[in-house]
Every structure is written in structure tokens, then in C-alpha cells.
């Protein structure tokens, strides 16, 4: 009886998290889910700090749900196959088994319906990560786009709300293209945060932290470029390096983009 009491006590969440009620979905085991944003919380249990997933990270569903009775939030119990750890993720933060991860790398037009005669269309300024969730006639792809937070974005990408359609030829499903874009967005956030901390409170400590981020992220981006030099997405990695190390600054000279004169519109100084 004491063990049973300890078990049920373990389902209590701290603070306002409420009570978790477990339910099994044995027929749904074996499904895969993918994170729909950067920094999605992945809880080992509900008493400690979570780790975080990036957009596109895969989770293997283990057939068990937990419901927070305070706000009816549903958590899936999953395994992270890369890290090997088991935990819980908010159902609303993942997508089930999309057809493919993808990225829009060039300026294109998206449509509300799978036809160029669609009454609703929108110009897109790249790059945009997206999941392909449906394909029609091997010509059109329906996408669920990812609107990054400002901290991850330096190109003023177009915000796309709800699913859109576009010709398949206008989107890349190349794994290297997708991974490079994810790397660029994560590096952008780290740089923005370090730069903001220094600007808000200039000191030797915050300056040193900024310099460390600059050095580490440049090394990381250069390694990413070296791994996939032919990827169509490397131009965005080069652009970020050039923003972090403007031509007039010291320490810039080692990396020059072959497309440095062909950057996408809307670039801003970070």
C-alpha cells in the first residue's frame, strides 16, 4: 500500500500543473512525432527542469498519455531516439508522422488550394522550414510552415499561418538543406542573446561571453558548411557569418560566401 501511495503521489505536478491522469493507447504505439518548434520542452518527469527539442526532432511514441486535469493539457510519453532518453511532450507541440521535413530556400508563391488559379496566394521571402503533410498528383505539396521567433530569424522571413500549397519543385526536402537551416537559426538565437546581454549591461564579463559565442558559432557554422558544401542552404550560413563578422571588423577574413553578392532581401544587422 505504501508503494501504491508513492506511485500516485509521483503523478502530482508542482505549483499550478495540477494532477496527471495516465491512459494507455496500446494500439497507437510505434507512431512517430516531430517537434513543431525550437525549444519544445521534453520532461523526464514533472518535478524537474525539462530538456529542449529543436524543430524537426523525432520522438518515438510509447503508447501512453498523461492528462493535466487542471488545464486538460495532454502529454505523450515518448523516447528520443537520438539521446536515448524517455520523457513527456505536450501534444500540441508535435506533429504525427509528416511525409517529410522540408525548407523553402527561394522567393516563391504559396497558395490556399493546389492550383495556380487559387484566389488566395502569398509571396514568400525565404528561408522557411516546413513539414510536407500531403502530396497531390505528384505536383503539389501541402505544407505546415514553421514561423520562427524573432530571436531565430535574421532575414525577415514571411510569416505563413495555417497550411499552404505550393508546387513540389519550389521546396527542398534535401536533408542537408534542412539541417543547415536549423543550425543557422539556432546560431542566430545564441548570437542575438549574447549581443543583447552585452548591449544592456556592457562589461568585461558580457563582452567575453559575446566573443565566446561569436567564436563558437562561427566554428560551428563553418563545420556545417564543410559537411555539405554543395547544399543550396549554405548561403544562409555564410550570410550569418558575415553579419556576425562584418567585412570591416577584425577576424572576419577566413570565410567568404561564394554567393555573398546574392543574398536574400530583408537582411538586417543583428
C-alpha angles and dihedrals in degrees: 000000000000090000091050091052091050091050095053091043087058090063091064115104123216124252114346096347092104126199125328117221116199124221130175125225100184094168090057097055115120095042121131127223130193129208113252097203144021117270097024108169117246112190123207086195132337099261101064140053116284129236117231136241128211124224108283098025111144125229128188112224114230098199099253129110129193121200123205101221093202095066102003092244110163121216125196120217106228145163121234101221093199097051095028093224128130124224149129131279131188109257091225091059097061140059124217119242103320117196092246147337110248145169136215106224103173138044107278143150123254125200138211092227131027096266135080086230089068111134091219119059137150136203113234127212107203157268104058127161115215145164118237105225102170139017124204124199090338087279107079132052126200110213138195102210127210116229105203123213115256090255090065097045131077101161101060091242119199116267111232118194123200124353120321137190127230138162110277090235090064096064132060123224092180108135093219092052091052095046093049091052091050090050092050092051094049091048090048091056094048091050094046092050094049092046092049092050091052093047092049095046113015112202141131088263097053091041091053090049091051092049090050091052091048092051095044097044093046089052090047094049093046089051090050090051092048091053093055109018094160095053115121088224097062090090088072092053090051090048092054092048089052090051092050091044109031115200090252093056126087120254095032105105102088099075126048124170118233085217096043091126092050103060122151120260124265099041113160137193111259 
